[in-house]
Amino acid sequence: MNIALACVECIINQAERVGRTLHADETTTQKLIATARSMSEHFSFSQTPPEVATPVYEAMADILHKEDIYDEVKALSTKKALMLLPSLQKRLEQSDDRFNTALKIAVAGNVIDLASEITFDLDEELEKIFHTDFAVDDTKELHRLLHKAKHVVVLGDNAGEHVFDKLFIQTLQNLFPSVCFHYFVRGKPIINDVTLKEAQEIDFDAVCEVIDSGVDTPGFVYARANKHSQELFDSADLVISKGMGNYECLTPSHKSPIAFLLKVKCNVVATSLGKEVGDIVCKII
């Protein structure tokens, strides 16, 4: 999906959020905002939001003299997610429907997003996620596709969320033992998206092979992926896509089927899906 006018202001607002989150001084914060505003004048409305946002974040990284601007925040998100993991594992063990519970856990982790228009509290989301219905509910079809699949690609999204993704994939492996999973991460630090570094920190590769996609955008842009990732993506029986950034980059896509798992966190995506901000989605295209 291409950017809308609302995306422009959202990206400019993200520049202010970077300054505030990193406790930058006022001069630096204003420079971040001015840079984003200036670059927004040249945004192409034929590109996706992640493609448009990437050069802005690269420019902000240069201003801050920091390649991974959210490294400390990502570490804290991961730490918080790991603290919550035992209770989620217990919930899975006690669940009468481990598949649905695993899906809810995967979506709950998607609230860890520093680039969204609206932010959500992780503790609060975990408290209510298991009592919330999917606004788009293709879970039965997803179960059917997994039952017959041999090779599944899971597209990661944010750091911290990847802790929940690891548990999600572990559960799917137990439920569908004939499936081989590959977990895709970003090729370089961008916003708070998960990279190989964060995946290795939690021994993700003990569960399945982690793939550095080569993608430098906060969403899986197929054309920017390395050849190996493109081949795995194309040959997969099913792609499970986590989060809004991947949804924005893969609608439309030459690949099918893709199961999109996400929490709606902005009005542009809400409009695209015909749903409301705050809804949770399992949509297969």
GUGU-427577 format. One record per residue (C-alpha): chain; x, y, z. Coordinates in steps of 0.02 Angstrom, whole numbers. Each point is the difference from the previous one (the first is absolute). Layout:
// residues N
cadena/px/py/pz
A/X/Y/Z .
...
END
This chain:
// residues 285
cadena/px/py/pz
A/0/0/0 .
A/62/174/-43 .
A/16/143/122 .
A/-147/115/37 .
A/7/182/54 .
A/-19/-55/181 .
A/162/-100/-16 .
A/99/159/-35 .
A/-47/82/164 .
A/23/-164/92 .
A/179/-16/-60 .
A/37/180/51 .
A/-74/-37/171 .
A/113/-151/13 .
A/150/117/-11 .
A/-61/90/155 .
A/-28/-168/85 .
A/180/-51/-37 .
A/64/158/83 .
A/-112/-24/152 .
A/36/-186/19 .
A/188/26/-10 .
A/-7/154/114 .
A/84/107/-133 .
A/24/185/36 .
A/-123/124/-74 .
A/117/56/-139 .
A/28/-179/-58 .
A/-185/-42/12 .
A/-48/149/-105 .
A/131/-49/-129 .
A/-75/-175/-9 .
A/-173/73/-28 .
A/60/126/-128 .
A/93/-135/-96 .
A/-153/-112/-5 .
A/-110/144/-54 .
A/119/52/-137 .
A/16/-177/-66 .
A/-188/-23/3 .
A/-16/129/-138 .
A/77/-128/-118 .
A/-95/-155/55 .
A/-61/-109/-142 .
A/-182/-51/16 .
A/38/-153/-105 .
A/102/-75/142 .
A/-50/-91/159 .
A/13/85/171 .
A/153/-104/50 .
A/90/45/-161 .
A/-33/184/26 .
A/47/-3/184 .
A/167/-89/-24 .
A/103/147/-69 .
A/-72/110/138 .
A/60/-119/135 .
A/169/-13/-85 .
A/15/189/2 .
A/-48/5/184 .
A/131/-132/39 .
A/130/111/-82 .
A/-56/150/104 .
A/9/-104/159 .
A/166/-81/-51 .
A/-77/-167/43 .
A/-24/-143/-122 .
A/-130/-90/106 .
A/-97/143/77 .
A/-115/-111/104 .
A/128/-128/59 .
A/-30/34/185 .
A/-188/4/-23 .
A/4/-166/-93 .
A/101/-77/141 .
A/-128/59/127 .
A/-144/-65/-106 .
A/84/-169/-11 .
A/31/-4/187 .
A/-182/42/36 .
A/-62/-133/-121 .
A/113/-132/78 .
A/-70/42/172 .
A/-176/-33/-66 .
A/48/-163/-85 .
A/-26/-121/147 .
A/-181/55/24 .
A/-33/-19/-187 .
A/76/-174/-1 .
A/-110/-47/146 .
A/-154/66/-90 .
A/44/-105/-152 .
A/22/-157/106 .
A/-171/26/79 .
A/-88/47/-162 .
A/-134/-108/-80 .
A/41/80/-168 .
A/188/26/-11 .
A/-10/56/-182 .
A/-115/146/37 .
A/95/43/158 .
A/165/3/-97 .
A/-77/115/-130 .
A/-59/119/136 .
A/173/1/78 .
A/78/39/-169 .
A/-120/144/-28 .
A/19/67/178 .
A/186/20/-29 .
A/-38/109/-150 .
A/-43/146/116 .
A/189/30/21 .
A/11/127/-141 .
A/91/166/10 .
A/-56/54/-173 .
A/-188/-14/24 .
A/-121/145/7 .
A/-74/-64/162 .
A/93/-94/136 .
A/-67/-137/114 .
A/53/-66/169 .
A/69/-177/-11 .
A/-59/-55/173 .
A/-174/65/-34 .
A/-7/-84/-171 .
A/53/-167/71 .
A/-134/15/132 .
A/-139/19/-128 .
A/65/-84/-159 .
A/-64/-173/48 .
A/-176/69/19 .
A/5/95/-166 .
A/-68/-70/-162 .
A/90/23/-165 .
A/-86/138/-99 .
A/56/-92/-156 .
A/0/-184/44 .
A/83/-115/-127 .
A/71/-110/138 .
A/-87/-158/-59 .
A/69/23/-175 .
A/173/32/73 .
A/-13/-162/98 .
A/-48/-92/-160 .
A/146/75/-96 .
A/124/-44/137 .
A/-67/-178/7 .
A/49/-31/-181 .
A/156/111/-8 .
A/179/-61/-6 .
A/93/167/-2 .
A/-59/159/87 .
A/85/170/6 .
A/-39/112/148 .
A/40/185/-25 .
A/58/79/163 .
A/-42/177/49 .
A/58/84/160 .
A/131/-39/132 .
A/-83/-62/159 .
A/-142/-66/-106 .
A/124/-129/-65 .
A/1/-81/173 .
A/-184/-37/-24 .
A/33/-55/-180 .
A/123/-131/63 .
A/-133/-73/116 .
A/-127/11/-142 .
A/110/-100/-119 .
A/44/-127/136 .
A/-186/-30/25 .
A/-32/-17/-186 .
A/142/-125/-13 .
A/-82/-107/134 .
A/-169/11/-85 .
A/65/-21/-178 .
A/160/-104/15 .
A/21/-26/-187 .
A/22/187/-33 .
A/171/80/-23 .
A/2/181/57 .
A/113/145/-49 .
A/-6/163/98 .
A/46/158/-97 .
A/81/150/84 .
A/55/169/-69 .
A/168/19/-83 .
A/50/154/102 .
A/-62/101/149 .
A/-155/101/-46 .
A/-116/74/132 .
A/-24/-138/130 .
A/-15/-144/-123 .
A/80/-166/40 .
A/168/-40/-79 .
A/114/-151/8 .
A/81/75/155 .
A/-160/-1/103 .
A/-48/-172/-63 .
A/168/-72/49 .
A/-13/78/174 .
A/-147/-114/40 .
A/68/-153/-92 .
A/-140/7/-127 .
A/97/-116/-115 .
A/-23/-138/128 .
A/-181/-4/-58 .
A/17/27/-187 .
A/119/75/-128 .
A/7/189/12 .
A/24/88/-167 .
A/79/171/-23 .
A/-116/61/-137 .
A/114/142/-54 .
A/-150/115/6 .
A/42/174/66 .
A/-179/62/16 .
A/-121/-19/149 .
A/-103/-121/-102 .
A/42/-142/-120 .
A/29/81/-169 .
A/28/-149/-114 .
A/105/97/-125 .
A/123/48/138 .
A/20/-176/67 .
A/156/-101/-38 .
A/-12/-142/-126 .
A/-4/-138/131 .
A/-146/82/91 .
A/-95/26/-162 .
A/22/-183/-44 .
A/-62/-58/171 .
A/-145/123/-8 .
A/-52/-58/-174 .
A/15/-185/38 .
A/-94/4/167 .
A/-167/-87/9 .
A/-57/139/115 .
A/65/168/62 .
A/-52/63/172 .
A/26/188/7 .
A/12/88/168 .
A/-47/183/24 .
A/-57/151/-98 .
A/164/38/-89 .
A/2/-169/-85 .
A/-185/18/-40 .
A/30/170/-80 .
A/140/-71/-108 .
A/-89/-159/-53 .
A/-170/64/-51 .
A/0/-37/-141 .
A/129/-138/-24 .
A/39/-128/-133 .
A/4/-130/139 .
A/-150/-97/63 .
A/-54/-54/126 .
A/60/126/128 .
A/-75/0/175 .
A/9/173/78 .
A/4/3/190 .
A/-8/174/74 .
A/-79/125/116 .
A/-70/152/-90 .
A/94/152/64 .
A/-37/137/-126 .
A/-148/68/-94 .
A/76/-28/-172 .
A/18/-187/29 .
A/-170/-4/86 .
A/-78/75/-157 .
A/93/-124/-110 .
A/-71/-145/100 .
A/-171/76/29 .
A/26/-17/187 .
A/35/109/153 .
A/159/54/87 .
A/31/-126/139 .
A/-74/-149/-93 .
A/100/-160/-18 .
A/11/-84/-168 .
A/36/-170/-75 .
A/-27/28/-185 .
A/52/-114/-143 .
A/28/68/-173 .
END
